[in-house]
Amino acid sequence: MPAFRSEIICRRCGLTPDKTEFTRWKHLCRRCAADESLIRFRKLDADPAWHKAKVDKVYASRRNKTDRYLLNAAKYRAKKLGLDFSITVDDVKVPVACPVLGILLAVCSKQSANSPTIDRFDNSIGYVPGNVHVISWRANSLKNNATIDELEKVLAYMKSKLGKSAQ
């Protein structure tokens, strides 16, 4: 039976420097990792079209999976809150623009005002067909816990303030 090897070997240069000299992925020493990074950045500088194609491919993949992601997130929330959950991917159609605010919905890695979210018309009912639609995160946060009466009061207040400042 072979002995256990405790030293780490760099996959690029084959040397076995001290363990503290390795990157967090543990397969390249810091010097080789820096060289690899430099090569990658030179390729990006030399061929920006290659980089754009790569980024577009990643975002296209995310766009194609947005409905599945939203569905899984809603399923998790429903389970956590003890709500009914019977929607499918067919019930989660992500529009190009938010139907409430009219802003374009963007799929990106971080939550932003124009990220798509699943909204329930009636929050006392769970995630069931006919009770859900996809709107922007901004629109969803605006209507979070507000009643129609409260939203009308906010609107009247904003109109009165904007009306005075416009004169």
Secondary structure, 3 states (H helix, E strand, C coil): CCCCCCCCCCCCCCCCCCHHHECCCCCCEHHHHHHHHHHHHHHHHHCHHHHHHHHHHHHHHHHHHHHHHHHHHHHHHHHHHCCCECCCHHHCCCCCECCCCCCECCCCCCCCCCCEEEEECCCCCCECCCCEEEEEHHHHHHCCCCCHHHHHHHHHHHHHHHHHHHC
